[in-house]
Amino acid sequence: MTSATTRPDGGDLPVADPFALGVAFEEAQDPDDRTRRGAWFTPAAVARLLVDRALSAWSGPRPPRVVLDPSVGGGAFLLAAHERLPEARLVGIDIDAGAVAVTDEALAGAGATDVVLVHGDGLDPSSPPEGVDLVVGNPPFLSQLRTATTRDDDRRARLRGWYGEAAEGYVDESGLFVLAVSRLLSPGGVAVLVVPEALLATGSAARMREEVSSRCGVEVVWRDTDGVFPGVPTCALLLRRVSRGGVDGARTGGASWAALLAEDVPMVADPVPGATRTVGDIATATADFREAYYLVADHVREARPGHDDPRITPVGLIDPAHHRWGATTVRFAKQRWERPVAVDLPPAFLATRSGPKLLVATQTKVLEALVDTVGDMLPTTPAITVRTDRPWHVGAALTSPVLTALAARRHAGAARTRTALKLSAAQVLALPLPDDGPAWDAAAEAFRAAHDTTGPDERTHLLQRCGASMWTAYGLEADPAATGWWSDRLPRR
């Protein structure tokens, strides 16, 4: 049910701090309910900053006439817009009737006179007005990997009806707000929206990014480096609707916007000039899901003398060219283990995970590859298993500064922290490989030698030698800045 109220004749007398109403409204909410709705008030300073960023990008012959916040919350963005554009019409939508009421009171207290507030769903194409010049807001972050914020069947069906394939799978609802806004902006219109950084890189949001990129230029104009929104790395996207035609995909990153977050990552040409194939041309890769983790968790034990049970290998035990099993304790299945192994697992489960392989850790600062020559390492999610008859060569490439920098530029934002890389199995397979030659052979030998040494300093030296040879293998001149950036991120245990 959608309802609207229009207040063109002014409201109450101005109050000292209209923003305080939204703060009080948020503090009065039940925390669990706020989590389910993704309702988090934006501080006044951030709202003002992002409205200013939006106005700086505006290039129209006149000031924006209509400003929309499609998930208005306590009204912070419309209040900030009113300060800068007192003559503009302010339009706000929210699924929470209480938020609409608070915004109405706050805007009245600020002296806003041309206000339209809608109690409804900001993603419903029938709710937003047409001809919007400026959109600002902080749409709800509703991860589909968390039980508390997962969409029900009715919601999924409605969103598929409105947004098609872009609404399928695990796309965060904030991404659908970005898509909705890109559709309703007037030619030349501008939007600034606060979103989780993962939205710029995750595969679930790829269709959304593709459609938005076809009609809007995209930039990152703010990153939450002060913990304004704790727990989720957050940024603000600026969309600029083109007047006609499409947008050059190279300007927006095409299907991925990760490079927009990678300003501190050394530049590596993509595609790499010296790469003629990908990891997927000579390897396969798989990654376990949470179900596998829970299965293994029921079978974990400490290693027993005289037994050769599979060694449980979470990502915390994988370093480049180094298996830390038995050298350090690890937390797994809510317990600390010295030498964890799995016993009595179903044979079919073990058959797909045993044997020689290459393990790749994720949620790490560099790509971390480890060759399992014996075949007794049992990876657990989110480790990626790569199978190839050339593990030393593939491992040398994955461990190189070339592919770590490239992965960071392609997939920045997908991990839980800004300093980490998170790749899927498919994304590992899409990484480029060089032509065969002596430089790649030398890198593979250095990578193999790094596995054999027991000294951490010698291992680091061999990995650096491997990295230096991979620059040559790819036909690139070694980049000291990229090499130093990569070397500084190598784990040193």
GITAFEN-V999837 format. One record per pair of residues at least 6 apart in sequence whose ideal C-beta (glycine too) atoms are under 6 Angstrom apart, sorted by the first residue. I is the first residue (numbers start at 1). J is the second residue. Records with the same first field share a line. If there is no record, write none. Layout:
I = J, J
This chain:
2 = 120, 127
3 = 119
4 = 118
5 = 117
6 = 116
7 = 115
8 = 114
10 = 113
11 = 108
12 = 108, 109
14 = 111
15 = 109
18 = 79, 106, 109, 110
19 = 44, 79
21 = 102, 105, 106
22 = 41, 74, 75, 76
23 = 41
25 = 74, 102
26 = 41
35 = 148
36 = 148
38 = 140, 141, 142
41 = 73, 74
42 = 76, 138
44 = 76
46 = 228
47 = 76, 77, 80
48 = 80
50 = 192, 236
51 = 80, 81, 84, 136
53 = 192, 221
54 = 134, 136, 190, 192
57 = 190, 238, 240
58 = 190
60 = 188
63 = 85
64 = 88, 133, 134
65 = 88, 133
66 = 89, 132, 133
67 = 81, 88, 90, 134
68 = 91, 132, 135
69 = 77, 78, 92, 136, 137
70 = 93, 122, 137
71 = 94, 122, 137, 139, 140
72 = 92, 94, 103
73 = 99
74 = 102
75 = 103, 106
77 = 136, 137
78 = 90, 92
79 = 106, 110
82 = 110, 112
89 = 114
90 = 112, 115
91 = 116, 129
92 = 103, 117
93 = 118, 120, 122, 127
94 = 100
95 = 121
97 = 119
100 = 117, 119
104 = 117
107 = 115
118 = 127
120 = 127
123 = 176, 180
125 = 162
128 = 184
131 = 186
132 = 184, 185
133 = 186, 189
134 = 190
135 = 181, 191
136 = 192
137 = 193
138 = 194
139 = 174, 177
140 = 173
141 = 174, 196
142 = 149, 173
143 = 149, 172
144 = 150, 170
159 = 167
160 = 167
163 = 176, 179
165 = 207
166 = 179, 207, 208, 211
167 = 176
169 = 204
170 = 204
171 = 204, 205
172 = 199
174 = 195
175 = 199, 205, 208
178 = 193, 212
179 = 208, 212
181 = 191
182 = 212, 215, 216, 239
185 = 241
187 = 241, 243
188 = 243
189 = 241
190 = 240
191 = 239
192 = 236, 238
193 = 237
194 = 236
195 = 237
196 = 232, 234
197 = 233, 235, 413
198 = 413, 414
199 = 205
200 = 257, 258, 261, 413
201 = 256, 258, 411, 413, 414
202 = 414
206 = 255
209 = 255, 257
210 = 255
213 = 247, 249, 252
214 = 246
216 = 239, 241
217 = 240, 247, 251
218 = 239, 252, 257
219 = 238
220 = 235, 260
221 = 236, 238
222 = 236
223 = 235
224 = 234
233 = 418
253 = 259
256 = 410
258 = 410, 411, 412, 413
259 = 409
261 = 412, 413
262 = 408, 409, 412
265 = 405, 408, 409
266 = 405, 481, 482, 485
268 = 405, 406
272 = 432, 474
274 = 434, 474, 475
275 = 432, 434
276 = 435
277 = 433
278 = 430, 432
279 = 429, 431, 433
280 = 429
282 = 388
283 = 386, 388, 394
284 = 387
285 = 384, 386, 425, 428, 429
286 = 385, 425
287 = 384, 425
288 = 381
293 = 380, 381
296 = 342, 380
297 = 333
299 = 342, 343, 344, 345
300 = 312, 333, 340, 342
301 = 341, 343
302 = 339
303 = 339, 341
309 = 341, 343
310 = 342, 376, 378
311 = 325, 341, 376, 377
312 = 340, 342, 378
313 = 377, 378, 379
314 = 332, 380
315 = 361, 383
316 = 330
317 = 324, 325, 330
318 = 359, 361, 368, 370
319 = 368, 491
320 = 368, 399, 463
321 = 450, 451
323 = 370
326 = 339
329 = 336, 338
330 = 337
332 = 340
342 = 378
353 = 378
354 = 375
355 = 375
356 = 373, 375
357 = 372, 385, 387
358 = 369, 371, 386, 391, 395
359 = 370, 379, 383
360 = 369, 384, 428
361 = 368, 383
362 = 382, 422, 423
363 = 415, 420, 422
365 = 419, 489
366 = 404, 489
367 = 398, 403, 404
369 = 395, 398, 399
371 = 391, 395
379 = 385
384 = 425, 428
388 = 394
392 = 444, 447, 448
393 = 440, 444
395 = 447
396 = 443, 444, 447, 466
397 = 403, 433
400 = 467, 470
401 = 467, 482, 483, 486
402 = 470, 474
403 = 431
404 = 486
405 = 482
407 = 421, 423
411 = 423
414 = 422
415 = 422
434 = 440, 473, 474
439 = 469, 472, 473
440 = 473
442 = 469
443 = 466, 469, 470, 473
446 = 462, 465, 466
447 = 466
449 = 462
450 = 459, 462, 463
453 = 459
456 = 492, 493
471 = 478
